[in-house]
Amino acid sequence: MTDNHSTTHGAVLEDEAPADGAPIVELRSTGKSYGNIRALHGVDLKVYPHQVTCVLGDNGAGKSTLIKIISGLHQHTEGDFLVDGTPVRFSTPREALDKGIATVYQDLATVPLMPVWRNFFLGSEMTKGPWPVRRLDIQKMKETADRELRNMGIIL
């Protein structure tokens, strides 16, 4: 790891460039204000392919706001947000998902009455069969969710 960091309100964002390419997601001096309340300011972040990026910080540091901007739930009010080098301003999480950005929330179930495998694919369900009689591919979703959760060390 290099010692190349950006800091904002207690959040430290690693910024180590691999030798093989440009960032797939980049924030430049990005911020978010709610009226006269500045929730996030001056965030610089680069996410490269094949790397794990972690966002750490104290309560109130702006981590959730940052994730909400990247995932399309909120729009940034200052700075630049680029995906694959192109400026973006997502209006919805679906727009972010269409660009390959998905959020995995820290709770295993985002809809408590649904099983984990359904929550895993919420909004991006796998289907099978020809249109207009496509149906959920329940077996494939269960197998995929189980495999990926086990790869992360989560065994249900």
C-alpha positions, 0 to 999 in steps of 0.5 A: 500500500502506498501512503497516498490518501484523501481525507474529508471529515474523518473519512480516509479513502485509499487511492492506489493506482494499479499499473494496468488502467484507469479508475472505473469510478472516480470522484473529484472534489465531490460533495453534498449539501442539504440546503445550508447543511454541508454533509460531504465536501471535497471527496476524492476517490478512485476505484480501480478494477479488481481492487477492493475499496473500503470506506471507513470513518467515524459516525457523521463522517459522510460514509452513508452520504458517499455511498448514496451518491455513488449508488444513485440514491442522491445526487452530488451538489459539488465536484465531479462524478465519473464512471469509466471516465465519463461524467455522470449524475444518476437520478436513480439507483437503477441508473447506477445499476445500469452502469454496473454499480450496485450497493450491498447493504450491511444488513443481510435482509433489506426486506425482512419478510423475504429470504436472504436469496430474494434480497440478494437479487432484489431489483435484479432477479434472474429469469428464464424462459422466453418472453412474455412467459419469463419466470424467476429462476429461483434455483439459480438465484438460490445457488448463486446467493449461497455460493457468493455468501460462502465466498464472503465467509457467510454461511446461512 
